[in-house]
Amino acid sequence: MFQISTYFSLAYLVLLGITVVLCAVLPKNFRRLTLLFFSWLFFFSVSGKLMIYLILTIATVFNTAIWLSNVQKEQDTAAKDLDRETKKLIKAKYQRKQRGILALCGGINIALLLMLKYSPFAATNINTLLRLMGASYQIRVPSFIIPIGISFYTLQAVAYLFDVYRKKIQADPNPIRFALFMSFFPQIMEGPICRYSDTAYELWNLERVRFENLILGGERIIFGFMKKMVVADRLNMFINEVFTHYFLYDGFVNALAMVCYTLQLYMDFSGTMDVVIGSAQIFGIKMPENFQRPFFSVTISEFWKRWHITLGTWFKDYIFYPVTMSKPMKHMTSKARKKLGNHYGPLIAGGVSLFCVWICNGIWHGAGWHYIFFGMYHFALILGGNMLEPLAIKTAARLKINRKSLPYRVMQMARTTVLVCLGELFFRAHGLRAGLVMFKKIFTEFSLATLMNGSLFTLGMDIFDYYIIIVSVIMIFVISLLQEKGINLRQSLQKKNLAVQFTAVYALIMFIVIFGAYGQGYIPVDPIYAGF
C-alpha cells in the first residue's frame, strides 16, 4: 500500500513530483481537483480512517460559515432604513445569534480536539486526586488514536470562522475551494497555520508550474532535508539516551542534551517548514513564514515573534486581543492606568491576556504538566521582562551603556538563548519531575569528566558526529546571518548561470547523501511537531 509517514521520505517526493507534473499539463479546473485529490490521498496515507475527522471539520465549518453569512445578511435586511436606536437593538439581537452559532461550531471542534488529546491526561489527574482524598473509585482512562495534524487544522478552521464572524472575509460558497484551503497536503501535518486570505484563492487560481518556482522551491526543500537529516536526526540518539536515563549522567551531559534538543527542535521544525514552503512555492503558492531566525532575538518576547510565527499570531489575534479588548479588561486598564501610570497600568490587563495565551500555548503542545510549566515559564519571562524594562533603560543610561551596540545585543542574544534552552529542557523531559531533576543536576553536579575520559562519545554520537553537526550548524548560521542582513542566497544564486546553480545544488545534495543520518544504526525520526 502507498504510505507516507513523513515529509522526508521518497514516497512524499514521488507524490509531490506526480502532482507537479499533472498540475503542469492539466487545465486549471483539473489542476484544482488534482491538488485536492492528492492532498486527501496524502492525508489518508498518513492517518487512514482517521481522515474522517478532517472531513467532519471541513463540513461543519464550511456550513457554519454559510449560516453565519446568512444571519449577517438577515441583519442587514432587517436594519435597512431604520433609525439609529432601532438598528442598535437589531444588531444586538443578531450579534447574540451569531455568537451562539460561532460558539456551537467552534466549541464542537475545540471540544473534539480537547477530548482526543487531553481527556486521558485529565482522567489520570482526577484519579490521582481521588486517591489522595482516600476514595476507592477510579474513573476509566480513555485511549484515543489522534489524527496527525488535528491541532493545526483545527486552529485554521476556528480562525476562518472567527474571520467570517468579524466580517474580515466572506464565507466561501464553494465547498471544493474551502476543502482545498483546509487540506493542501504540504501544510496539513505541521502547518504553517494559514488564514483564508493567505492561500485560499492562490490555491484556487493555481497557475501552471513555472521553471523559476520549481528551482527556488526545490532548493528550499533540499535545504530543509539538510537541516533535518544531517543535524536533527543525527542528534536524536544522544538526546533520547540522556533524556531517558538522565539520572545516570552529570550536569554537563544533561546541559549538553538540553542544548542539543533545542538545536534538534529548531532544525527539525524549521527544516520541515522549508520543505512545506518550498513545496508550496513550486506550485506558485506563497505561504506565511513560520521562522525568522529566532536565535538572533534579544528578548524572549522577540524570540516568540520569530519562532512558530503563525501559532503566535493566532494566539495574538484570537486570544490575546479579544481578552485585552473585553469590557472588564478595558475597565481594569483604565483604573490601573490612573494609579500606576501608562507603563505599569496596562500590564495588569495585559498580564491576564498573556496568561491566557501561554496557558493555551503550553496545553496546545501536549497533555502533561511539563507542557503547562513550559507555558508558565515563558509567561513569567515575558511579563517580567515587560515589568523590568523601565528599570533596564534607567540602569543602562546610568552606566552609560549603549543598548543598541553590538556587544550589548550579543549579550542579550546569548541570555535569550540560554533562557530558551532551559525552557526546552522542561518541554522535552519525561514529565515535570524529570525536568526539575535535570535542571538541578546542571547546577549541582556539573562535571567535565565524561568529556575528558571520552565516554561522552559513546552516548549515541561519536566524535565524527559532533564534527558534522558543528560544520553544519556553522553553515546554517552563516546563511542565517546573511538573511538577517537582507541577503537572500537563493535569489542571488538565481542570477548566476545554470552551471553555478547546478553545482551548488548538487554539492548540497551530496552533502546530505554523505553525511545524512540514515541507514544502518539510525532510526527514522518523524517530524517532532507532527506529534503536537
PEMO-V29650 format. One line per field, one symbol per residue. ss: DSSP state (@ for helix, = for strand, . for the rest). psi: psi as a letter, one per 30 degrees, with the letter a starting at -180 (. if undefined). burial: I if it has 24 or more other ideal C-beta (glycine too) atoms within 12 Angstrom, else O. Layout:
# PEMO-V29650
ss = ???
psi = ???
burial = ???
This chain:
# PEMO-V29650
ss = .........@@@@@@@@@@@@@@@@..@@@@@@@@@@@@@@@@@@@@@@@@@@@@@@@@@@@@@@@@@@@@@@@@@@@.....@@@@@@@@@@@@@@@@@@@@@@@@@@@@@@@@@@@@@@@@@@@@@@@@@.................@@@@@@@@@@@@@@@@.........@@@@@@@@@............@@@@@@@@@......@@@@@@@@@@@@@@@@@@@@@@@@@@@@@@@@@@.@@@..@@@@@@@@@@@@@@@@@@@@@@@@@@@@@@@@........=..@@@...@@@@@@@=.@@@@@@@@@@@@@@@@..@@@@@@@@@@@@@@@@@@@@@@@@@@@@@@@@@@@@@@@...@@@@@@@@@@@@@@@@@@@@@@@@@@@@@@.......@@@@@@@@@@@@@@@@@@@@@@@...@@@@@@@@@@@@@....@@@@..@@@@....@@@@@@@@@@@@@@@@@@@@@@....@@@@@@...@@@@@@@@@@@@@@@@@@............@@@@.
psi = kjkkflfhleeeeeeeeeeeeeffflleefeeeeeeefeeeeeeeefbfffeeeeeeeeeeeeeeeeeeeeeeeeeeefkglleeeeeeeeeefeeeeeeeeeeeeeeeeeeeeeeefeeeeeeeeeeeeeffgkfkklkjlkkkkkkgeeefeeeeeeeeeeeefgflkkkfjeeeeeeeffjefffegaljklefefefeeehklkkkeeeeeeeeeeeeeeeeeeeedeeefeeeeeeefehefflaeeeeeeeeeeeeeeeeeeeeeeeeeeeeeeeeggkjlkkfkiifggkfleeeefffkheeeeeeeeefeeeeeegleeeeeeeeeeeeeflfefeffeeeeeeeeeefeeeeeefljkffeeeeeeeeeeeeeeeeefeeeeeeeeeeghkjffleeeeeeeeeeeeeeeeeefeeeflileeeeeeeeeeeffhkkgeeeefffegghfkaeeeeeeeeeeeeeeeeeeeeefggjjeeeeefflleeeeeeeeeeeeeeeeefkjlakfkkkkkkefff.
burial = OOOIOIIIIOOIIOIIOOIIOIIIOOOOOOIIIIIIIIIIIIIIIIIOOOIOIIIIIIOIIIIIIIIIIOIIOOIOOOOOOOOOOOOOOIOOOIOOOIOOIIOOIIOIIIOIIIIIIIOIIOOOOOOOOOOOOOOOOOOOOOOOOIIIIIIIIIIIIIIIIIIIIIOOIIIIOOOIIIIIIIIIIIIIIIIIIIIIOIIIIIIIOIOOIOOOIIIIIIIIIIIIIIIIIIIIIIIIIIIIIIIOOIOOIIIIIIIIIIIIIIIIIIIIIIIIIIIIIIIIIIIIIOIIIIIIIIIIIIIIIIIIIIIIIIIIIIIIIIIIOIIIOOOOIOOIIOOOOOOOOOOOOIIIIIIIIIIIIIIIIIIIIIIIIIIIIIIIIIIIIIIOIIOOOOOOOOOOOOOOOOOOOOOOOOOIIOOIIOIIIIIIIIIIIIIIOIIIIIIOIIOOOOOOOIOOOOOIOOIIIOOOIIOIIOOIIOIIOOIIOOIOOOOOIIOOIOOOOOOOIOOIIOOIOOIIOOIIIIOOOOOOIIIIIIII
